[in-house]
């Protein structure tokens, strides 16, 4: 393998692509490995950020997808001028103004950079310095000050990106669905544009993919980190490796410490506080190995599932499509047919067909509705203005019913919902017991589904 060390990224995206292309040639046995080189001066990443942003922009213009221009050379966090970076910078200014950035006060920052964050009355300014101005001023600081400020800013940026990825709101451009087998099981035309005759269609696609669990040796290799722990769930008997995860700085300046649980088929990030409320317990090597191997042995060789894609003409009905996921995917079926569109869950498909007035819309089962609500990314809109949603009350997740009137309270209680007065306000909740899905089903039969809405909306 050839290794291409990129010492000077430069400022021109087209020149960078030409330089990378001289190593990445046609008919090669394997592609080269690109390694951008920086020193331990943290603010030097500003130069890599510029070329990363321009490569992404050039890829979106020339190929219609962001990752084409950069050839996968840069990560999401390398672009320091993205929407996530701008949001992280404003949060950074707020923490600096509140005196919660360790190693640098507001006065020291303003004196060193010449940037004013406070007005004459001592309040935080509405018009704060832009991201490019902030990055350029960092280059004029001492090395120690650069590293202090950039480390705080980068932690906020990584937290923003990780949160967006976890919630499904991260915009990664066009993504490809890969599997051993993709077959279209049903095609349905849901909308026809009158002037042009263009159609909007929904494809139901059966996906079959080989399960590739993490083997025991790889799991134990991850556990070599001094901060890693071997865990076994006392309730389910499942095994996991606990490793440190990037912490998230909240808007009020508090730091939410997080860990990541590595399991045979998934990676779960959660706060340390949430982990303490679970059944995960530290285990010895033998018990961990036994639980890990037992779970792998129970996994089938292949996993099958069905998902839905809305494709074709989307712009005229864009607002009628449930906004649970705005990402665009492409795939190629076993027959060679290429499909590009937005993915829909069964709940979102039911809501879309209802929004378009289509007959034969699949009914959303109580189990699917319960799963959608517990996921926390989507609200369910019911008739008569009712909206069940997941909320956090006293550090516990609960399903709250919003939009009810005083005349509905007695009937809702008769269905099984419970009422509580919190902060002098009457609130209704679906019980979080085994009867919860059945009570939600009775509620949906009385008040039919009218649509879905995402938290971002």
C-alpha positions as CSV (number, residue, x, y, z in Angstrom):
1,X,0.0,0.0,0.0
2,X,1.2,3.5,-0.9
3,X,0.9,6.1,1.9
4,X,0.3,9.7,0.8
5,X,1.4,12.2,3.5
6,X,-0.3,15.5,2.9
7,X,2.1,18.1,4.4
8,X,0.5,21.3,3.0
9,X,-3.2,21.1,2.2
10,X,-3.1,24.5,0.4
11,X,-6.1,26.7,-0.2
12,X,-7.3,25.5,-3.6
13,X,-9.7,22.5,-3.7
14,X,-9.1,21.7,-7.4
15,X,-5.3,21.6,-6.8
16,X,-5.7,19.3,-3.8
17,X,-7.9,16.9,-5.8
18,X,-5.3,16.9,-8.6
19,X,-2.5,16.2,-6.1
20,X,-4.4,13.4,-4.4
21,X,-5.3,11.9,-7.8
22,X,-1.7,11.4,-8.7
23,X,-1.5,8.8,-6.0
24,X,-5.0,7.4,-6.6
25,X,-4.6,6.0,-10.1
26,X,-6.7,3.7,-12.3
27,X,-6.0,-0.1,-12.4
28,X,-4.3,0.0,-9.1
29,X,-4.2,-3.1,-6.9
30,X,-5.5,-1.1,-3.9
31,X,-6.1,2.6,-3.2
32,X,-3.5,4.5,-1.3
33,X,-3.8,5.6,2.3
34,X,-4.0,9.4,2.7
35,X,-2.6,10.9,5.9
36,X,-3.0,14.7,6.5
37,X,-0.1,15.8,8.8
38,X,-0.4,18.4,11.4
39,X,1.8,19.4,14.4
40,X,0.7,19.6,18.1
41,X,-0.4,23.2,17.5
42,X,-4.2,22.8,17.7
43,X,-5.1,25.9,15.7
44,X,-3.2,24.5,12.7
45,X,-6.3,22.4,12.1
46,X,-7.8,25.7,10.7
47,X,-5.9,25.1,7.4
48,X,-7.2,21.5,7.1
49,X,-10.7,22.8,7.8
50,X,-10.5,25.2,4.9
51,X,-9.6,22.6,2.4
52,X,-12.1,20.1,3.9
53,X,-14.9,22.7,3.4
54,X,-13.9,23.5,-0.1
55,X,-13.5,19.8,-1.1
56,X,-17.0,19.1,0.3
57,X,-18.4,22.0,-1.6
58,X,-16.7,21.0,-4.8
59,X,-18.0,17.4,-4.4
60,X,-21.5,18.6,-3.9
61,X,-21.3,20.8,-7.0
62,X,-19.7,18.3,-9.4
63,X,-21.1,15.0,-8.2
64,X,-24.2,15.9,-6.3
65,X,-22.9,14.4,-3.0
66,X,-20.7,15.9,-0.4
67,X,-18.3,13.0,0.2
68,X,-17.2,12.7,-3.4
69,X,-14.9,15.7,-3.5
70,X,-13.0,14.8,-0.4
71,X,-12.7,11.1,-1.3
72,X,-13.5,10.3,2.4
73,X,-10.2,12.0,3.4
74,X,-11.8,14.2,6.1
75,X,-14.1,13.5,8.9
76,X,-17.2,15.5,9.8
77,X,-15.4,17.3,12.6
78,X,-12.6,18.5,10.3
79,X,-14.9,21.1,8.7
80,X,-14.7,24.0,11.2
81,X,-17.1,26.2,9.3
82,X,-20.2,23.9,9.2
83,X,-23.5,24.6,10.8
84,X,-22.5,22.4,13.7
85,X,-19.3,24.4,14.2
86,X,-21.2,27.7,14.1
87,X,-23.7,26.4,16.8
88,X,-20.8,25.1,18.9
89,X,-19.0,28.5,18.6
90,X,-22.0,30.4,19.9
91,X,-22.3,27.9,22.8
92,X,-18.5,28.4,23.4
93,X,-19.0,32.2,23.5
94,X,-21.8,31.7,26.1
95,X,-19.7,29.5,28.3
96,X,-16.7,31.9,28.0
97,X,-19.0,34.9,29.0
98,X,-20.2,32.9,32.0
99,X,-16.7,32.1,33.1
100,X,-17.0,28.3,32.5
101,X,-14.1,27.8,30.1
102,X,-11.3,26.4,32.2
103,X,-7.9,28.1,31.7
104,X,-9.2,31.3,30.1
105,X,-11.4,34.2,31.4
106,X,-13.5,36.5,29.3
107,X,-11.1,39.4,29.9
108,X,-8.1,37.4,28.9
109,X,-9.8,36.2,25.7
110,X,-10.9,39.7,24.7
111,X,-7.4,41.2,25.3
112,X,-5.6,38.4,23.5
113,X,-7.9,38.2,20.4
114,X,-9.3,41.8,20.2
115,X,-12.8,40.3,19.9
116,X,-15.5,41.9,22.1
117,X,-18.2,39.6,23.4
118,X,-19.9,42.0,25.8
119,X,-21.8,45.2,25.3
120,X,-21.3,48.4,27.2
121,X,-24.0,47.3,29.7
122,X,-22.1,44.1,30.5
123,X,-24.4,41.7,28.6
124,X,-23.5,39.3,25.9
125,X,-23.7,40.8,22.4
126,X,-26.3,39.7,19.9
127,X,-23.9,40.0,17.0
128,X,-21.0,37.8,18.0
129,X,-17.8,37.3,15.9
130,X,-18.1,34.9,13.0
131,X,-16.4,31.5,12.9
132,X,-13.8,32.6,10.4
133,X,-12.8,35.6,12.4
134,X,-12.5,33.4,15.5
135,X,-10.3,30.8,13.8
136,X,-8.1,33.5,12.3
137,X,-7.6,35.2,15.6
138,X,-6.6,31.9,17.2
139,X,-3.5,31.8,15.0
140,X,-2.1,34.9,16.6
141,X,-2.3,33.6,20.1
142,X,0.4,31.8,22.1
143,X,0.6,28.1,21.6
144,X,-0.7,27.3,25.1
145,X,-3.7,29.7,24.7
146,X,-4.4,28.2,21.2
147,X,-4.5,24.7,22.6
148,X,-6.7,25.7,25.6
149,X,-9.4,27.5,23.5
150,X,-9.4,25.1,20.6
151,X,-9.7,22.1,22.9
152,X,-12.8,23.6,24.5
153,X,-14.3,24.5,21.2
154,X,-13.5,21.1,19.6
155,X,-15.2,19.3,22.6
156,X,-18.4,21.3,21.9
157,X,-18.2,20.6,18.2
158,X,-17.7,16.9,18.7
159,X,-20.7,16.8,21.1
160,X,-22.9,18.6,18.5
161,X,-22.0,16.2,15.7
162,X,-22.4,13.1,17.9
163,X,-25.7,14.3,19.1
164,X,-26.9,15.0,15.6
165,X,-25.8,11.5,14.4
166,X,-27.5,9.8,17.4
167,X,-30.7,11.7,16.7
168,X,-30.7,10.9,13.0
169,X,-30.6,14.6,12.1
170,X,-27.0,14.7,10.9
171,X,-26.7,15.7,7.2
172,X,-24.2,13.4,5.7
173,X,-25.3,14.0,2.1
174,X,-26.3,11.1,-0.1
175,X,-25.8,7.7,1.6
176,X,-25.8,4.3,0.1
177,X,-27.7,1.3,1.5
178,X,-25.5,-1.9,1.2
179,X,-26.8,-5.4,1.8
180,X,-26.4,-8.9,0.5
181,X,-29.8,-8.8,-1.1
182,X,-32.3,-5.9,-1.8
183,X,-35.6,-6.8,-3.5
184,X,-38.6,-4.7,-4.3
185,X,-41.6,-6.5,-2.9
186,X,-44.3,-3.8,-3.6
187,X,-44.6,-0.6,-5.7
188,X,-47.3,2.0,-5.1
189,X,-48.0,5.3,-6.8
190,X,-49.1,7.7,-4.2
191,X,-49.1,11.0,-6.1
192,X,-49.2,12.2,-9.7
193,X,-48.3,15.8,-10.6
194,X,-51.0,17.1,-12.9
195,X,-49.0,19.5,-15.2
196,X,-46.1,17.2,-15.8
197,X,-47.5,13.7,-15.1
198,X,-44.5,13.0,-12.9
199,X,-45.2,10.4,-10.2
200,X,-44.3,9.9,-6.5
201,X,-44.0,6.2,-5.6
202,X,-43.3,4.2,-2.5
203,X,-41.2,1.1,-2.8
204,X,-41.3,-1.6,-0.1
205,X,-37.9,-3.3,-0.1
206,X,-36.8,-6.5,1.5
207,X,-33.3,-6.3,2.9
208,X,-31.2,-9.4,3.7
209,X,-27.8,-8.9,5.1
210,X,-25.2,-11.1,6.8
211,X,-24.7,-10.5,10.5
212,X,-21.1,-9.6,11.3
213,X,-20.8,-9.5,15.0
214,X,-17.7,-8.4,16.8
215,X,-15.7,-11.5,17.9
216,X,-14.5,-12.1,21.4
217,X,-10.9,-11.4,20.6
218,X,-11.7,-8.0,19.1
219,X,-13.9,-7.2,22.2
220,X,-11.1,-8.1,24.6
221,X,-8.7,-6.0,22.5
222,X,-11.0,-3.0,23.0
223,X,-10.9,-3.8,26.7
224,X,-7.1,-3.3,26.9
225,X,-7.7,0.4,27.5
226,X,-7.0,1.1,31.2
227,X,-10.4,2.9,31.4
228,X,-12.4,0.1,29.8
229,X,-14.5,-2.3,31.8
230,X,-16.1,-5.7,31.2
231,X,-19.8,-5.7,31.9
232,X,-22.6,-8.3,32.0
233,X,-26.3,-7.3,32.3
234,X,-27.7,-8.8,35.5
235,X,-31.2,-9.0,33.9
236,X,-30.7,-10.1,30.3
237,X,-27.3,-11.8,30.7
238,X,-25.8,-9.8,27.7
239,X,-22.2,-8.7,27.7
240,X,-20.7,-5.4,26.8
241,X,-17.3,-3.5,26.9
242,X,-17.5,-0.1,28.5
243,X,-15.1,2.5,27.0
244,X,-14.9,6.2,27.4
245,X,-16.9,8.4,25.0
246,X,-16.7,12.1,24.3
247,X,-18.3,14.2,27.0
248,X,-21.1,16.7,26.0
249,X,-21.1,20.2,27.4
250,X,-24.7,21.4,28.0
251,X,-25.9,24.9,27.3
252,X,-25.6,25.8,31.0
253,X,-22.0,24.8,31.1
254,X,-22.4,21.5,32.9
255,X,-20.5,18.6,31.5
256,X,-22.4,15.4,30.8
257,X,-19.9,12.5,31.2
258,X,-20.7,9.7,28.8
259,X,-19.5,6.2,28.1
260,X,-19.9,3.9,25.1
261,X,-21.0,0.2,25.4
262,X,-19.6,-2.0,22.7
263,X,-21.8,-5.1,22.0
264,X,-21.6,-7.8,19.4
265,X,-23.9,-6.0,17.0
266,X,-24.2,-2.4,18.2
267,X,-22.5,0.6,19.9
268,X,-24.5,2.5,22.5
269,X,-23.5,5.8,23.9
270,X,-25.1,6.9,27.2
271,X,-24.5,9.2,30.1
272,X,-22.8,7.8,33.2
273,X,-25.9,8.8,35.2
274,X,-28.1,6.8,32.9
275,X,-25.8,3.8,33.1
276,X,-26.0,3.7,36.9
277,X,-29.8,3.2,36.6
278,X,-29.4,0.1,34.5
279,X,-28.6,-3.6,35.2
280,X,-25.1,-3.4,33.7
281,X,-22.6,-4.8,36.3
282,X,-18.8,-5.2,36.2
283,X,-17.8,-8.7,35.5
284,X,-14.8,-11.0,35.5
285,X,-13.1,-12.3,32.3
286,X,-14.7,-15.8,32.4
287,X,-18.3,-14.6,32.9
288,X,-17.9,-11.9,30.2
289,X,-16.4,-14.4,27.7
290,X,-19.2,-16.9,28.3
291,X,-22.0,-14.3,27.9
292,X,-20.4,-12.8,24.8
293,X,-19.9,-16.2,23.0
294,X,-23.4,-17.3,24.0
295,X,-25.0,-14.2,22.4
296,X,-23.0,-14.6,19.2
297,X,-24.0,-18.3,19.0
298,X,-27.7,-17.3,19.2
299,X,-27.4,-14.8,16.3
300,X,-28.7,-16.0,12.9
301,X,-26.3,-16.0,10.0
302,X,-28.5,-13.5,8.1
303,X,-30.8,-10.7,9.2
304,X,-33.9,-9.8,7.2
305,X,-36.0,-6.7,7.4
306,X,-38.4,-4.6,5.3
307,X,-38.2,-0.8,4.8
308,X,-39.9,1.7,2.6
309,X,-38.5,4.4,0.3
310,X,-40.5,7.3,-1.2
311,X,-39.0,8.2,-4.5
312,X,-39.8,10.1,-7.7
313,X,-41.2,13.6,-7.5
314,X,-41.0,14.7,-3.9
315,X,-40.9,18.5,-3.9
316,X,-44.7,19.2,-4.3
317,X,-45.5,16.9,-1.4
318,X,-42.4,17.5,0.7
319,X,-44.4,19.0,3.6
320,X,-46.7,16.0,3.7
321,X,-43.9,13.6,4.2
322,X,-43.4,13.0,8.0
323,X,-40.1,14.7,9.0
324,X,-38.8,11.8,11.1
325,X,-35.7,11.5,8.9
326,X,-34.6,14.0,6.3
327,X,-31.7,12.0,5.0
328,X,-31.6,10.8,1.4
329,X,-30.4,7.3,0.4
330,X,-29.7,5.4,-2.7
331,X,-29.6,1.7,-3.4
332,X,-29.4,-0.9,-6.2
333,X,-31.7,-3.9,-6.1
334,X,-30.7,-7.5,-7.1
335,X,-32.3,-6.8,-10.5
336,X,-30.0,-3.9,-11.1
337,X,-32.7,-1.2,-10.6
338,X,-31.4,2.0,-9.0
339,X,-33.5,3.8,-6.4
340,X,-32.9,7.1,-4.7
341,X,-35.3,8.7,-2.1
342,X,-36.2,9.1,1.6
343,X,-36.6,6.2,4.0
344,X,-39.9,5.8,5.7
345,X,-40.7,3.7,8.8
346,X,-44.0,1.8,8.9
347,X,-45.4,4.6,11.1
348,X,-44.2,7.3,8.7
349,X,-45.6,5.4,5.7
350,X,-49.0,5.1,7.3
351,X,-49.0,8.9,8.1
352,X,-47.9,9.8,4.5
353,X,-50.7,7.8,2.9
354,X,-53.2,9.3,5.3
355,X,-51.8,12.8,4.5
356,X,-52.3,12.1,0.7
357,X,-55.8,10.7,1.2
358,X,-54.7,7.3,-0.1
359,X,-57.0,4.3,0.6
360,X,-55.5,1.1,2.0
361,X,-53.0,2.9,4.2
362,X,-51.6,0.3,6.6
363,X,-52.8,0.9,10.2
364,X,-50.2,1.8,12.7
365,X,-50.3,-1.0,15.3
366,X,-50.1,-0.2,19.0
367,X,-46.7,-1.9,19.1
368,X,-45.3,0.2,16.3
369,X,-46.8,3.4,17.8
370,X,-45.3,2.5,21.2
371,X,-41.9,2.0,19.6
372,X,-42.1,5.3,17.7
373,X,-42.9,7.2,20.9
374,X,-40.2,5.5,23.0
375,X,-37.6,6.3,20.4
376,X,-38.2,9.9,21.2
377,X,-37.6,11.3,17.7
378,X,-41.2,11.6,16.6
379,X,-44.6,12.8,17.8
380,X,-47.8,11.1,16.9
381,X,-50.7,13.4,15.9
382,X,-54.2,12.1,16.7
383,X,-57.6,13.4,15.9
384,X,-59.1,16.1,18.1
385,X,-55.7,17.7,18.6
386,X,-54.2,15.0,20.8
387,X,-50.5,14.3,20.6
388,X,-48.7,11.6,22.6
389,X,-45.0,12.3,23.0
390,X,-42.0,11.1,25.1
391,X,-41.0,13.5,27.9
392,X,-38.5,13.3,30.8
393,X,-40.2,13.8,34.2
394,X,-38.1,13.4,37.3
395,X,-35.2,11.9,35.3
396,X,-37.5,9.2,33.9
397,X,-38.9,8.9,30.4
398,X,-42.7,8.8,30.2
399,X,-45.4,9.1,27.5
400,X,-47.4,12.3,28.0
401,X,-50.7,13.1,26.2
402,X,-50.8,16.7,25.1
403,X,-53.7,18.7,23.7
404,X,-56.5,17.3,25.7
405,X,-59.4,19.5,27.0
406,X,-61.1,19.5,30.4
407,X,-64.0,17.6,29.0
408,X,-61.8,14.7,27.9
409,X,-60.2,14.0,31.3
410,X,-62.8,11.6,32.6
411,X,-62.9,9.6,29.4
412,X,-59.1,9.4,29.2
413,X,-58.9,8.2,32.8
414,X,-61.5,5.5,32.0
415,X,-59.2,4.3,29.1
416,X,-56.4,3.8,31.7
417,X,-54.5,7.1,31.4
418,X,-53.3,8.6,34.7
419,X,-53.3,12.2,35.7
420,X,-50.8,14.1,37.8
421,X,-50.6,17.8,38.9
422,X,-47.0,19.0,38.3
423,X,-46.2,22.7,39.0
424,X,-49.9,23.4,39.4
425,X,-50.7,22.0,36.0
426,X,-52.8,18.9,35.1
427,X,-50.9,16.5,32.9
428,X,-52.0,13.1,31.5
429,X,-49.7,10.1,31.0
430,X,-49.9,6.7,29.5
431,X,-48.7,4.2,32.1
432,X,-45.2,2.9,31.5
433,X,-46.3,-0.6,32.5
434,X,-47.1,-3.7,30.5
435,X,-50.6,-2.3,29.9
436,X,-49.2,0.8,28.2
437,X,-49.3,-0.4,24.5
438,X,-52.9,-1.6,25.0
439,X,-54.0,1.7,26.5
440,X,-52.3,3.5,23.7
441,X,-54.1,1.3,21.2
442,X,-57.5,2.1,22.8
443,X,-56.6,5.8,22.6
444,X,-55.7,5.5,18.9
445,X,-59.0,3.7,18.1
446,X,-61.0,6.5,19.7
447,X,-58.8,9.2,18.2
448,X,-57.4,8.0,14.8
449,X,-53.9,8.8,13.6
450,X,-53.7,12.0,11.5
451,X,-49.9,12.3,11.0
452,X,-46.4,12.3,12.4
453,X,-44.1,15.2,13.3
454,X,-40.4,15.1,14.2
455,X,-38.9,16.9,17.2
456,X,-36.9,19.1,14.8
457,X,-40.1,20.3,13.2
